[in-house]
Amino acid sequence: MRKMTKGEMTKERIYKSAKELFYHQGYNTTTIQQIADHSGTTLGSMTYHFATKDTFVAQIFEDYLNSIGDAIRENLYGYKSINSFERHFYLTMVWYHYLLTDPKVKNFYYEITISDSLYQYIFEDINLIYHEFLRDYHLRIRPIEYDALLIADFGARRTLTRYFCEGKIKMPVEDFSILTITNTARCFGIPEKSIFKVSYEALMFFRNHDFSKIKLLI
C-alpha cells in the first residue's frame, strides 16, 4: 500500500475531525474554525483542503454512497444480476437505515436536508440513475416531463425525510425506505408488479446480509 503524503495525512485528519464534530455537535453548530482547532491545523490549511462545510458534506456522502455500492456488489457476487431500479432499491434500503437509526446521524442528516446542503451533490447522480430507469423499463417520458418529475421527486423525498425526522411520520425505517423508492417508481411509471417484486427482494437482501461496517460519520 502506498504511503500517504504529509498533505494527504493532514487532509485525512481534518476530514476525520469534521465527521467527529458533525456527529457529536450536529451540522449547524459546528464551525469551520472548530474543525481546524479540533484537527490541530490552521484555518488556512484546513480551507485549502475543504473550503466550506458543504465541501465536507459532499465528501462524506460520496464516501458513504461508494461504501454502500461496494458492499452491495460484494454481497451480490454470484447471487443474481440486477437492473438499475433493483440496484437503486437495494442501495436505498441501506442508505436510509444508517442515516435514520442512530439519533446523532439522524439529526445531522435532518439539518443538511433542511439546508439543502446535500441535494446539489446528489442531483447529478440521481439524474443519471433515473435515466437508466427509463431505458431498462422502456418508459416514454418527454424531457420536459422528466425534468418536472425529477424536481417533484426531490421535493417529496426532502419533505418525507423532514417529517420522518420530526416524528410526523411514524413507521419503521425499513418501511420508510420502501415508501420513498416506491413513490419514485410510481412517479416514473414503473409497473406495479415490478415494484412489488423488487421491494420484497430488496427487503430480504437487506435483512440477509451484513452492512454493519458502513458508517456515515463515526
C-alpha positions as CSV (number, residue, x, y, z in Angstrom):
1,M,0.0,0.0,0.0
2,R,1.3,3.4,-1.0
3,K,2.4,5.6,2.0
4,M,0.3,8.7,2.4
5,T,2.0,12.1,1.9
6,K,2.1,14.7,4.6
7,G,-0.6,16.7,2.8
8,E,-2.8,13.6,2.5
9,M,-2.4,12.8,6.2
10,T,-3.4,16.4,7.1
11,K,-6.4,16.2,4.9
12,E,-7.5,12.9,6.4
13,R,-7.0,14.2,9.9
14,I,-9.2,17.3,9.1
15,Y,-11.8,15.1,7.5
16,K,-12.0,12.8,10.5
17,S,-12.2,15.7,12.8
18,A,-15.1,17.2,10.8
19,K,-17.0,13.9,11.0
20,E,-16.5,13.6,14.7
21,L,-17.7,17.1,15.3
22,F,-20.7,16.7,13.0
23,Y,-21.6,13.6,14.8
24,H,-21.4,15.0,18.4
25,Q,-22.5,18.6,17.7
26,G,-24.5,18.5,14.5
27,Y,-24.0,20.3,11.3
28,N,-25.4,23.8,12.2
29,T,-23.5,24.2,15.4
30,T,-20.1,23.1,14.1
31,T,-17.9,25.8,12.6
32,I,-15.0,25.8,10.2
33,Q,-12.8,27.2,13.0
34,Q,-13.8,24.4,15.4
35,I,-12.9,21.8,12.8
36,A,-9.5,23.5,12.3
37,D,-8.9,23.6,16.0
38,H,-10.0,20.0,16.6
39,S,-7.7,18.7,13.9
40,G,-4.8,20.8,15.1
41,T,-4.4,22.7,11.8
42,T,-4.6,26.3,10.9
43,L,-7.8,27.7,9.3
44,G,-5.8,28.4,6.1
45,S,-4.5,24.9,5.9
46,M,-8.0,23.5,6.5
47,T,-9.7,25.6,3.9
48,Y,-7.1,24.6,1.4
49,H,-8.4,21.1,1.6
50,F,-12.1,21.8,2.4
51,A,-13.2,25.3,1.5
52,T,-16.7,25.2,3.2
53,K,-18.8,22.9,5.4
54,D,-20.7,21.9,2.3
55,T,-17.4,20.6,0.9
56,F,-17.2,18.2,3.8
57,V,-20.8,17.1,3.2
58,A,-20.1,16.3,-0.4
59,Q,-17.1,14.2,0.5
60,I,-18.9,12.5,3.4
61,F,-21.8,11.4,1.2
62,E,-19.6,10.4,-1.7
63,D,-17.7,8.1,0.5
64,Y,-21.0,6.8,2.1
65,L,-22.5,6.1,-1.3
66,N,-19.4,4.4,-2.6
67,S,-19.2,2.2,0.5
68,I,-22.8,1.1,0.1
69,G,-22.3,0.4,-3.6
70,D,-19.1,-1.6,-2.8
71,A,-20.9,-3.6,-0.1
72,I,-23.9,-4.4,-2.4
73,R,-21.6,-5.5,-5.2
74,E,-19.7,-7.7,-2.8
75,N,-22.9,-9.3,-1.4
76,L,-24.4,-9.7,-4.9
77,Y,-21.3,-11.6,-6.2
78,G,-22.6,-14.9,-7.5
79,Y,-26.2,-14.0,-6.4
80,K,-28.0,-12.6,-9.4
81,S,-27.8,-9.8,-11.9
82,I,-30.0,-6.8,-11.3
83,N,-31.2,-3.8,-13.3
84,S,-30.9,-0.1,-12.4
85,F,-34.1,0.0,-10.4
86,E,-33.3,-3.1,-8.4
87,R,-29.8,-1.8,-7.6
88,H,-31.2,1.6,-6.5
89,F,-33.8,-0.1,-4.3
90,Y,-31.1,-2.2,-2.6
91,L,-29.0,0.9,-2.1
92,T,-31.9,2.9,-0.7
93,M,-32.6,0.3,2.0
94,V,-29.0,0.6,3.3
95,W,-28.9,4.3,2.7
96,Y,-31.8,5.2,5.0
97,H,-31.0,2.5,7.6
98,Y,-27.7,4.1,8.6
99,L,-29.0,7.6,8.2
100,L,-32.1,7.2,10.4
101,T,-31.4,4.7,13.1
102,D,-28.6,6.5,15.0
103,P,-30.1,9.6,16.6
104,K,-27.0,11.7,16.1
105,V,-26.6,10.8,12.5
106,K,-30.3,11.3,12.0
107,N,-30.0,14.8,13.4
108,F,-27.1,15.6,11.1
109,Y,-29.0,14.3,8.1
110,Y,-32.1,16.3,9.1
111,E,-30.0,19.5,9.4
112,I,-28.4,19.2,6.0
113,T,-31.8,18.1,4.4
114,I,-33.4,21.3,5.7
115,S,-30.5,23.5,4.4
116,D,-30.3,21.7,1.0
117,S,-26.6,21.1,1.5
118,L,-26.9,17.6,0.2
119,Y,-29.1,17.9,-2.8
120,Q,-26.8,19.8,-5.1
121,Y,-24.3,17.0,-4.8
122,I,-26.9,14.2,-5.2
123,F,-28.9,15.7,-8.1
124,E,-26.5,14.8,-10.9
125,D,-26.1,11.2,-9.7
126,I,-29.9,10.7,-9.3
127,N,-30.5,12.2,-12.7
128,L,-28.2,9.5,-14.3
129,I,-29.9,6.7,-12.3
130,Y,-33.4,7.8,-13.3
131,H,-32.5,7.9,-16.9
132,E,-31.4,4.3,-16.6
133,F,-34.9,3.5,-15.2
134,L,-36.4,4.9,-18.5
135,R,-34.0,2.7,-20.5
136,D,-34.5,-0.5,-18.5
137,Y,-38.3,-0.3,-18.5
138,H,-38.7,1.4,-21.9
139,L,-40.6,4.2,-20.3
140,R,-41.8,7.0,-22.6
141,I,-41.5,10.4,-20.9
142,R,-40.9,13.6,-22.6
143,P,-37.8,15.6,-21.5
144,I,-39.9,18.4,-20.1
145,E,-42.0,15.9,-18.1
146,Y,-38.9,14.1,-16.9
147,D,-37.4,17.4,-15.5
148,A,-40.6,18.1,-13.7
149,L,-40.8,14.6,-12.3
150,L,-37.2,14.8,-11.1
151,I,-37.9,18.1,-9.2
152,A,-41.1,16.6,-7.8
153,D,-39.3,13.5,-6.6
154,F,-36.6,15.6,-4.9
155,G,-39.2,17.7,-3.2
156,A,-41.1,14.6,-2.0
157,R,-38.0,12.9,-0.6
158,R,-37.0,16.1,1.2
159,T,-40.4,16.6,2.8
160,L,-40.7,12.9,3.7
161,T,-37.3,12.9,5.3
162,R,-38.1,16.1,7.3
163,Y,-41.4,14.8,8.5
164,F,-39.9,11.4,9.5
165,C,-37.1,13.1,11.5
166,E,-39.6,15.4,13.1
167,G,-41.7,12.4,14.2
168,K,-44.7,13.3,12.0
169,I,-44.3,10.1,10.0
170,K,-44.2,7.1,12.4
171,M,-43.1,3.9,10.8
172,P,-40.0,1.6,10.9
173,V,-37.0,2.8,8.9
174,E,-37.4,-0.2,6.6
175,D,-40.9,0.8,5.7
176,F,-39.9,4.4,5.2
177,S,-37.1,3.3,2.8
178,I,-39.6,1.3,0.8
179,L,-42.1,4.2,0.8
180,T,-39.6,6.7,-0.7
181,I,-38.3,4.5,-3.5
182,T,-41.7,3.0,-4.5
183,N,-43.1,6.6,-4.6
184,T,-40.3,7.4,-7.1
185,A,-41.0,4.3,-9.1
186,R,-44.7,5.1,-9.4
187,C,-44.0,8.7,-10.5
188,F,-41.9,7.4,-13.4
189,G,-44.4,4.7,-14.3
190,I,-42.5,1.5,-13.4
191,P,-45.1,-1.3,-13.5
192,E,-46.7,-2.1,-10.2
193,K,-45.8,-5.8,-10.4
194,S,-42.2,-4.9,-10.7
195,I,-42.3,-2.5,-7.8
196,F,-43.9,-5.2,-5.5
197,K,-41.4,-7.9,-6.6
198,V,-38.3,-5.7,-6.2
199,S,-39.4,-4.2,-2.9
200,Y,-39.7,-7.7,-1.4
201,E,-36.4,-8.9,-2.9
202,A,-34.6,-5.7,-1.7
203,L,-36.0,-6.1,1.8
204,M,-34.9,-9.8,2.0
205,F,-31.5,-8.9,0.6
206,F,-31.0,-6.2,3.2
207,R,-32.1,-8.4,6.1
208,N,-30.0,-11.3,5.0
209,H,-26.7,-9.5,4.5
210,D,-24.4,-7.7,6.9
211,F,-23.8,-4.0,6.2
212,S,-22.8,-3.0,9.7
213,K,-19.3,-1.8,8.7
214,I,-20.9,1.1,6.8
215,K,-20.7,4.4,8.6
216,L,-21.7,7.9,7.6
217,L,-19.7,9.8,10.3
218,I,-18.2,7.6,13.0
